[in-house]
Amino acid sequence: MKSFAAATFLLATLAEVAQGHYIFQYLTANGQKGAQYQNIRKNTNNNSPVTGLSDANLRCNVGGASGSATTIVPVAAGSSVSFTADQAVYHQGPVSFYMTKVSDAASADGSTDWFKIKEIGPTFSGSQAKWDMSLTYSVNIPSCIAPGDYLLRIEQLGIHNPGSPPQFYISCAQVKVTGGGSKTLSPTTKIPGHVKSTDSGYTANIYSPDFKSYVLPGPKVATC
Ligand SMILES: [Cu+2]
């Protein structure tokens, strides 16, 4: 069914030129879904993906270097927060959530240390990989972290097109954690620098018959 796959790929490619990409632009916190770009830094690239592994736009997307025009939402440590896109994710790949502690979420540039708080990879049954391609992804704010301002970042890495550079779809929310503890979570990483060109989760060919396991790129998930 090669021609069918090729036709599907062509249609998908045409569709994305027409529509632009999925953009994470709604934040749900404290059980309330915010308005478009409320508490989320607005990107300026129509979410054309970031692909350079040393590109500072990997932090909070193109246009997201500053959040001075973006509000900050209080969230309780341990509570659930969700990012919702304008349309469901349609490129296969993993999803990761990161946080970095900052003095002021509205002015932070994301150059501080980030830790990963959740990752979502594929599930395998037989030789079939199933990816979670959703409209909304949720994460719990770790219960033990120190209160204060953080950037909360979602990253979906499109690895649907082996042979072309994987594509980063990113948004950053601005949160003020309340409650919590006093822990500084590790391991940490700088962004860019969190993904290496040699990472198996970056170079993987998801269509290969040998694709039977997957390790997400980036640091291990930091836990309390
Ligand atoms: Cu695309």
py3Dmol code that shows the C-alpha trace and the ligand (Angstrom):
import py3Dmol

protein = """\
ATOM      1  CA  MET A   1       0.000   0.000   0.000  1.00  0.00           C
ATOM      2  CA  LYS A   2       2.876   2.319  -0.725  1.00  0.00           C
ATOM      3  CA  SER A   3       0.920   4.586  -3.054  1.00  0.00           C
ATOM      4  CA  PHE A   4      -1.837   4.964  -0.478  1.00  0.00           C
ATOM      5  CA  ALA A   5       0.698   6.003   2.145  1.00  0.00           C
ATOM      6  CA  ALA A   6       2.303   8.442  -0.287  1.00  0.00           C
ATOM      7  CA  ALA A   7      -1.064   9.953  -1.208  1.00  0.00           C
ATOM      8  CA  THR A   8      -1.983  10.299   2.452  1.00  0.00           C
ATOM      9  CA  PHE A   9       1.314  11.996   3.164  1.00  0.00           C
ATOM     10  CA  LEU A  10       0.805  14.388   0.239  1.00  0.00           C
ATOM     11  CA  LEU A  11      -2.697  15.280   1.421  1.00  0.00           C
ATOM     12  CA  ALA A  12      -1.448  15.849   4.934  1.00  0.00           C
ATOM     13  CA  THR A  13       1.306  18.087   3.608  1.00  0.00           C
ATOM     14  CA  LEU A  14      -1.133  20.124   1.508  1.00  0.00           C
ATOM     15  CA  ALA A  15      -3.529  20.380   4.440  1.00  0.00           C
ATOM     16  CA  GLU A  16      -0.873  21.781   6.718  1.00  0.00           C
ATOM     17  CA  VAL A  17       0.177  24.417   4.234  1.00  0.00           C
ATOM     18  CA  ALA A  18      -3.429  25.554   4.075  1.00  0.00           C
ATOM     19  CA  GLN A  19      -4.172  25.446   7.801  1.00  0.00           C
ATOM     20  CA  GLY A  20      -0.966  26.100   9.647  1.00  0.00           C
ATOM     21  CA  HIS A  21      -0.154  23.886  12.565  1.00  0.00           C
ATOM     22  CA  TYR A  22      -1.706  23.033  15.850  1.00  0.00           C
ATOM     23  CA  ILE A  23      -0.827  25.620  18.486  1.00  0.00           C
ATOM     24  CA  PHE A  24      -1.144  25.124  22.245  1.00  0.00           C
ATOM     25  CA  GLN A  25      -2.971  28.323  23.119  1.00  0.00           C
ATOM     26  CA  TYR A  26      -5.404  27.601  25.956  1.00  0.00           C
ATOM     27  CA  LEU A  27      -4.388  26.888  29.529  1.00  0.00           C
ATOM     28  CA  THR A  28      -6.680  25.210  32.005  1.00  0.00           C
ATOM     29  CA  ALA A  29      -5.702  25.826  35.622  1.00  0.00           C
ATOM     30  CA  ASN A  30      -7.756  25.524  38.812  1.00  0.00           C
ATOM     31  CA  GLY A  31     -10.389  23.738  36.744  1.00  0.00           C
ATOM     32  CA  GLN A  32     -10.977  26.752  34.527  1.00  0.00           C
ATOM     33  CA  LYS A  33     -10.079  26.965  30.871  1.00  0.00           C
ATOM     34  CA  GLY A  34      -8.631  30.357  30.032  1.00  0.00           C
ATOM     35  CA  ALA A  35      -9.238  32.466  26.971  1.00  0.00           C
ATOM     36  CA  GLN A  36      -6.964  32.237  23.946  1.00  0.00           C
ATOM     37  CA  TYR A  37      -3.406  33.072  25.031  1.00  0.00           C
ATOM     38  CA  GLN A  38      -4.507  33.882  28.559  1.00  0.00           C
ATOM     39  CA  ASN A  39      -1.438  33.002  30.668  1.00  0.00           C
ATOM     40  CA  ILE A  40       0.282  31.525  27.568  1.00  0.00           C
ATOM     41  CA  ARG A  41       2.899  33.412  25.592  1.00  0.00           C
ATOM     42  CA  LYS A  42       1.731  34.076  22.066  1.00  0.00           C
ATOM     43  CA  ASN A  43       3.900  32.832  19.250  1.00  0.00           C
ATOM     44  CA  THR A  44       4.335  34.856  16.088  1.00  0.00           C
ATOM     45  CA  ASN A  45       5.129  32.134  13.573  1.00  0.00           C
ATOM     46  CA  ASN A  46       1.709  30.555  13.001  1.00  0.00           C
ATOM     47  CA  ASN A  47       3.398  27.626  14.739  1.00  0.00           C
ATOM     48  CA  SER A  48       5.604  26.785  11.886  1.00  0.00           C
ATOM     49  CA  PRO A  49       7.812  24.413  13.854  1.00  0.00           C
ATOM     50  CA  VAL A  50      11.175  25.198  15.402  1.00  0.00           C
ATOM     51  CA  THR A  51      13.759  22.728  14.122  1.00  0.00           C
ATOM     52  CA  GLY A  52      17.195  24.002  15.163  1.00  0.00           C
ATOM     53  CA  LEU A  53      18.573  22.147  18.182  1.00  0.00           C
ATOM     54  CA  SER A  54      20.549  25.228  19.278  1.00  0.00           C
ATOM     55  CA  ASP A  55      17.777  27.721  18.549  1.00  0.00           C
ATOM     56  CA  ALA A  56      16.793  29.796  21.599  1.00  0.00           C
ATOM     57  CA  ASN A  57      13.246  29.762  20.216  1.00  0.00           C
ATOM     58  CA  LEU A  58      13.093  26.178  21.475  1.00  0.00           C
ATOM     59  CA  ARG A  59      12.386  27.678  24.901  1.00  0.00           C
ATOM     60  CA  CYS A  60       9.006  29.310  24.329  1.00  0.00           C
ATOM     61  CA  ASN A  61       8.590  29.354  20.548  1.00  0.00           C
ATOM     62  CA  VAL A  62       9.155  32.205  18.115  1.00  0.00           C
ATOM     63  CA  GLY A  63       7.806  35.395  19.658  1.00  0.00           C
ATOM     64  CA  GLY A  64       7.783  33.871  23.145  1.00  0.00           C
ATOM     65  CA  ALA A  65      11.064  35.223  24.468  1.00  0.00           C
ATOM     66  CA  SER A  66       9.222  37.699  26.670  1.00  0.00           C
ATOM     67  CA  GLY A  67       5.925  37.442  28.461  1.00  0.00           C
ATOM     68  CA  SER A  68       5.415  41.054  29.375  1.00  0.00           C
ATOM     69  CA  ALA A  69       2.083  41.052  27.546  1.00  0.00           C
ATOM     70  CA  THR A  70       0.999  37.800  29.209  1.00  0.00           C
ATOM     71  CA  THR A  71      -0.686  37.353  32.577  1.00  0.00           C
ATOM     72  CA  ILE A  72       0.467  34.941  35.290  1.00  0.00           C
ATOM     73  CA  VAL A  73      -1.947  32.427  36.816  1.00  0.00           C
ATOM     74  CA  PRO A  74      -1.691  31.106  40.390  1.00  0.00           C
ATOM     75  CA  VAL A  75      -1.733  27.282  40.523  1.00  0.00           C
ATOM     76  CA  ALA A  76      -1.591  25.039  43.561  1.00  0.00           C
ATOM     77  CA  ALA A  77       1.305  22.631  43.808  1.00  0.00           C
ATOM     78  CA  GLY A  78      -0.002  19.148  43.071  1.00  0.00           C
ATOM     79  CA  SER A  79      -2.900  20.393  40.959  1.00  0.00           C
ATOM     80  CA  SER A  80      -3.657  19.524  37.352  1.00  0.00           C
ATOM     81  CA  VAL A  81      -2.953  21.925  34.516  1.00  0.00           C
ATOM     82  CA  SER A  82      -3.770  21.381  30.828  1.00  0.00           C
ATOM     83  CA  PHE A  83      -2.705  22.796  27.517  1.00  0.00           C
ATOM     84  CA  THR A  84      -5.275  22.753  24.717  1.00  0.00           C
ATOM     85  CA  ALA A  85      -4.458  23.369  21.068  1.00  0.00           C
ATOM     86  CA  ASP A  86      -6.638  24.960  18.402  1.00  0.00           C
ATOM     87  CA  GLN A  87      -6.764  21.631  16.590  1.00  0.00           C
ATOM     88  CA  ALA A  88      -5.658  18.158  17.618  1.00  0.00           C
ATOM     89  CA  VAL A  89      -2.019  17.228  17.154  1.00  0.00           C
ATOM     90  CA  TYR A  90      -1.625  15.409  13.834  1.00  0.00           C
ATOM     91  CA  HIS A  91       2.070  14.605  13.607  1.00  0.00           C
ATOM     92  CA  GLN A  92       3.255  11.512  15.437  1.00  0.00           C
ATOM     93  CA  GLY A  93       5.739  12.146  18.218  1.00  0.00           C
ATOM     94  CA  PRO A  94       6.256  12.447  21.953  1.00  0.00           C
ATOM     95  CA  VAL A  95       4.951  15.100  24.337  1.00  0.00           C
ATOM     96  CA  SER A  96       6.964  16.469  27.267  1.00  0.00           C
ATOM     97  CA  PHE A  97       6.308  19.025  29.972  1.00  0.00           C
ATOM     98  CA  TYR A  98       9.064  21.112  31.550  1.00  0.00           C
ATOM     99  CA  MET A  99       9.255  23.775  34.259  1.00  0.00           C
ATOM    100  CA  THR A 100      11.855  26.342  35.240  1.00  0.00           C
ATOM    101  CA  LYS A 101      11.853  28.474  38.389  1.00  0.00           C
ATOM    102  CA  VAL A 102      12.172  32.180  37.696  1.00  0.00           C
ATOM    103  CA  SER A 103      11.966  35.391  39.663  1.00  0.00           C
ATOM    104  CA  ASP A 104       9.252  36.842  37.427  1.00  0.00           C
ATOM    105  CA  ALA A 105       7.408  34.691  34.912  1.00  0.00           C
ATOM    106  CA  ALA A 106       6.494  37.701  32.787  1.00  0.00           C
ATOM    107  CA  SER A 107      10.070  38.806  32.207  1.00  0.00           C
ATOM    108  CA  ALA A 108      11.887  35.457  32.314  1.00  0.00           C
ATOM    109  CA  ASP A 109      13.735  34.543  29.125  1.00  0.00           C
ATOM    110  CA  GLY A 110      13.920  30.811  29.783  1.00  0.00           C
ATOM    111  CA  SER A 111      17.706  30.704  30.098  1.00  0.00           C
ATOM    112  CA  THR A 112      17.462  29.153  33.582  1.00  0.00           C
ATOM    113  CA  ASP A 113      17.535  25.445  34.466  1.00  0.00           C
ATOM    114  CA  TRP A 114      14.569  23.360  33.316  1.00  0.00           C
ATOM    115  CA  PHE A 115      13.357  20.033  34.664  1.00  0.00           C
ATOM    116  CA  LYS A 116      10.979  17.630  32.962  1.00  0.00           C
ATOM    117  CA  ILE A 117       7.817  16.815  34.894  1.00  0.00           C
ATOM    118  CA  LYS A 118       6.048  14.442  32.513  1.00  0.00           C
ATOM    119  CA  GLU A 119       6.579  12.654  29.244  1.00  0.00           C
ATOM    120  CA  ILE A 120       4.154  10.853  26.959  1.00  0.00           C
ATOM    121  CA  GLY A 121       5.575   8.320  24.534  1.00  0.00           C
ATOM    122  CA  PRO A 122       3.925   5.758  22.289  1.00  0.00           C
ATOM    123  CA  THR A 123       2.429   2.505  23.413  1.00  0.00           C
ATOM    124  CA  PHE A 124       3.368  -0.622  21.499  1.00  0.00           C
ATOM    125  CA  SER A 125       1.189  -3.593  20.791  1.00  0.00           C
ATOM    126  CA  GLY A 126       2.810  -6.136  18.546  1.00  0.00           C
ATOM    127  CA  SER A 127       4.676  -4.115  15.967  1.00  0.00           C
ATOM    128  CA  GLN A 128       2.216  -1.229  16.094  1.00  0.00           C
ATOM    129  CA  ALA A 129       3.113   2.013  17.814  1.00  0.00           C
ATOM    130  CA  LYS A 130       0.212   4.126  18.975  1.00  0.00           C
ATOM    131  CA  TRP A 131       0.815   7.804  19.652  1.00  0.00           C
ATOM    132  CA  ASP A 132      -1.323  10.008  21.842  1.00  0.00           C
ATOM    133  CA  MET A 133      -2.390  12.651  19.327  1.00  0.00           C
ATOM    134  CA  SER A 134      -4.782  14.818  21.256  1.00  0.00           C
ATOM    135  CA  LEU A 135      -6.280  18.254  21.510  1.00  0.00           C
ATOM    136  CA  THR A 136      -5.509  18.543  25.230  1.00  0.00           C
ATOM    137  CA  TYR A 137      -2.620  17.281  27.373  1.00  0.00           C
ATOM    138  CA  SER A 138      -2.602  17.460  31.161  1.00  0.00           C
ATOM    139  CA  VAL A 139       0.097  17.418  33.808  1.00  0.00           C
ATOM    140  CA  ASN A 140       0.219  17.700  37.583  1.00  0.00           C
ATOM    141  CA  ILE A 141       2.361  20.446  39.059  1.00  0.00           C
ATOM    142  CA  PRO A 142       4.790  18.580  41.362  1.00  0.00           C
ATOM    143  CA  SER A 143       3.578  18.786  44.945  1.00  0.00           C
ATOM    144  CA  CYS A 144       7.022  19.333  46.491  1.00  0.00           C
ATOM    145  CA  ILE A 145       8.417  22.264  44.532  1.00  0.00           C
ATOM    146  CA  ALA A 146       8.988  25.654  46.086  1.00  0.00           C
ATOM    147  CA  PRO A 147       6.289  28.274  45.675  1.00  0.00           C
ATOM    148  CA  GLY A 148       6.870  31.129  43.281  1.00  0.00           C
ATOM    149  CA  ASP A 149       6.962  31.945  39.593  1.00  0.00           C
ATOM    150  CA  TYR A 150       7.710  29.337  36.960  1.00  0.00           C
ATOM    151  CA  LEU A 151       7.517  28.952  33.225  1.00  0.00           C
ATOM    152  CA  LEU A 152       5.589  25.794  32.361  1.00  0.00           C
ATOM    153  CA  ARG A 153       6.414  24.484  28.909  1.00  0.00           C
ATOM    154  CA  ILE A 154       4.802  21.906  26.651  1.00  0.00           C
ATOM    155  CA  GLU A 155       6.785  20.356  23.808  1.00  0.00           C
ATOM    156  CA  GLN A 156       5.401  18.093  21.129  1.00  0.00           C
ATOM    157  CA  LEU A 157       8.122  16.730  18.888  1.00  0.00           C
ATOM    158  CA  GLY A 158       6.933  15.757  15.416  1.00  0.00           C
ATOM    159  CA  ILE A 159       9.029  12.813  14.237  1.00  0.00           C
ATOM    160  CA  HIS A 160       6.590  11.837  11.516  1.00  0.00           C
ATOM    161  CA  ASN A 161       8.968  12.500   8.643  1.00  0.00           C
ATOM    162  CA  PRO A 162      12.215  10.548   9.030  1.00  0.00           C
ATOM    163  CA  GLY A 163      14.936  12.106   6.903  1.00  0.00           C
ATOM    164  CA  SER A 164      13.772  15.646   7.684  1.00  0.00           C
ATOM    165  CA  PRO A 165      14.589  17.414  10.943  1.00  0.00           C
ATOM    166  CA  PRO A 166      12.060  16.641  13.686  1.00  0.00           C
ATOM    167  CA  GLN A 167       9.721  19.525  14.461  1.00  0.00           C
ATOM    168  CA  PHE A 168       9.212  21.157  17.844  1.00  0.00           C
ATOM    169  CA  TYR A 169       5.762  22.522  18.681  1.00  0.00           C
ATOM    170  CA  ILE A 170       6.062  24.556  21.870  1.00  0.00           C
ATOM    171  CA  SER A 171       4.167  26.852  24.181  1.00  0.00           C
ATOM    172  CA  CYS A 172       5.047  28.358  27.565  1.00  0.00           C
ATOM    173  CA  ALA A 173       2.567  29.228  30.298  1.00  0.00           C
ATOM    174  CA  GLN A 174       3.289  31.657  33.102  1.00  0.00           C
ATOM    175  CA  VAL A 175       2.362  30.283  36.519  1.00  0.00           C
ATOM    176  CA  LYS A 176       2.799  31.223  40.154  1.00  0.00           C
ATOM    177  CA  VAL A 177       2.916  28.051  42.245  1.00  0.00           C
ATOM    178  CA  THR A 178       1.254  28.250  45.644  1.00  0.00           C
ATOM    179  CA  GLY A 179       1.705  25.822  48.508  1.00  0.00           C
ATOM    180  CA  GLY A 180       4.213  23.135  47.664  1.00  0.00           C
ATOM    181  CA  GLY A 181       7.422  22.391  49.476  1.00  0.00           C
ATOM    182  CA  SER A 182      10.999  23.468  49.197  1.00  0.00           C
ATOM    183  CA  LYS A 183      12.489  21.008  46.740  1.00  0.00           C
ATOM    184  CA  THR A 184      14.571  21.884  43.732  1.00  0.00           C
ATOM    185  CA  LEU A 185      13.978  19.073  41.281  1.00  0.00           C
ATOM    186  CA  SER A 186      16.642  17.401  39.178  1.00  0.00           C
ATOM    187  CA  PRO A 187      18.003  16.449  36.727  1.00  0.00           C
ATOM    188  CA  THR A 188      17.960  19.823  35.027  1.00  0.00           C
ATOM    189  CA  THR A 189      18.908  20.993  31.575  1.00  0.00           C
ATOM    190  CA  LYS A 190      19.281  24.183  29.632  1.00  0.00           C
ATOM    191  CA  ILE A 191      17.066  24.770  26.627  1.00  0.00           C
ATOM    192  CA  PRO A 192      18.313  24.666  23.936  1.00  0.00           C
ATOM    193  CA  GLY A 193      20.656  21.787  24.661  1.00  0.00           C
ATOM    194  CA  HIS A 194      18.080  19.399  26.084  1.00  0.00           C
ATOM    195  CA  VAL A 195      17.869  17.325  22.893  1.00  0.00           C
ATOM    196  CA  LYS A 196      20.946  16.006  21.066  1.00  0.00           C
ATOM    197  CA  SER A 197      21.054  15.181  17.378  1.00  0.00           C
ATOM    198  CA  THR A 198      22.203  11.681  18.298  1.00  0.00           C
ATOM    199  CA  ASP A 199      19.365  10.923  20.743  1.00  0.00           C
ATOM    200  CA  SER A 200      17.568   7.764  19.672  1.00  0.00           C
ATOM    201  CA  GLY A 201      14.248   9.467  20.350  1.00  0.00           C
ATOM    202  CA  TYR A 202      15.250  12.184  17.899  1.00  0.00           C
ATOM    203  CA  THR A 203      16.625   9.978  15.129  1.00  0.00           C
ATOM    204  CA  ALA A 204      14.000   7.226  15.346  1.00  0.00           C
ATOM    205  CA  ASN A 205      12.282   6.019  12.201  1.00  0.00           C
ATOM    206  CA  ILE A 206       8.757   5.360  13.407  1.00  0.00           C
ATOM    207  CA  TYR A 207       7.892   3.479  10.203  1.00  0.00           C
ATOM    208  CA  SER A 208      10.701   0.958  10.523  1.00  0.00           C
ATOM    209  CA  PRO A 209       9.699  -2.629  11.302  1.00  0.00           C
ATOM    210  CA  ASP A 210      12.368  -2.421  14.010  1.00  0.00           C
ATOM    211  CA  PHE A 211      10.560   0.412  15.767  1.00  0.00           C
ATOM    212  CA  LYS A 212       9.474  -1.500  18.859  1.00  0.00           C
ATOM    213  CA  SER A 213      10.543   0.737  21.715  1.00  0.00           C
ATOM    214  CA  TYR A 214      11.106   4.416  22.225  1.00  0.00           C
ATOM    215  CA  VAL A 215      13.066   6.552  24.667  1.00  0.00           C
ATOM    216  CA  LEU A 216      12.027  10.195  24.805  1.00  0.00           C
ATOM    217  CA  PRO A 217      14.773  12.747  24.251  1.00  0.00           C
ATOM    218  CA  GLY A 218      15.665  15.142  27.038  1.00  0.00           C
ATOM    219  CA  PRO A 219      16.375  14.498  30.719  1.00  0.00           C
ATOM    220  CA  LYS A 220      14.634  11.892  32.808  1.00  0.00           C
ATOM    221  CA  VAL A 221      11.415  12.965  34.468  1.00  0.00           C
ATOM    222  CA  ALA A 222      12.153  14.698  37.778  1.00  0.00           C
ATOM    223  CA  THR A 223      10.008  13.499  40.663  1.00  0.00           C
ATOM    224  CA  CYS A 224       9.471  14.594  44.244  1.00  0.00           C
TER     225      CYS A 224
END
"""
ligand_1 = """\
1
CU
Cu 3.647 19.633 9.659
"""
view = py3Dmol.view(width=600, height=400)
view.addModel(protein, "pdb")
view.setStyle({"model": 0}, {"cartoon": {"style": "trace"}})
view.addModel(ligand_1, "xyz")
view.setStyle({"model": 1}, {"stick": {}})
view.zoomTo()
view.show()
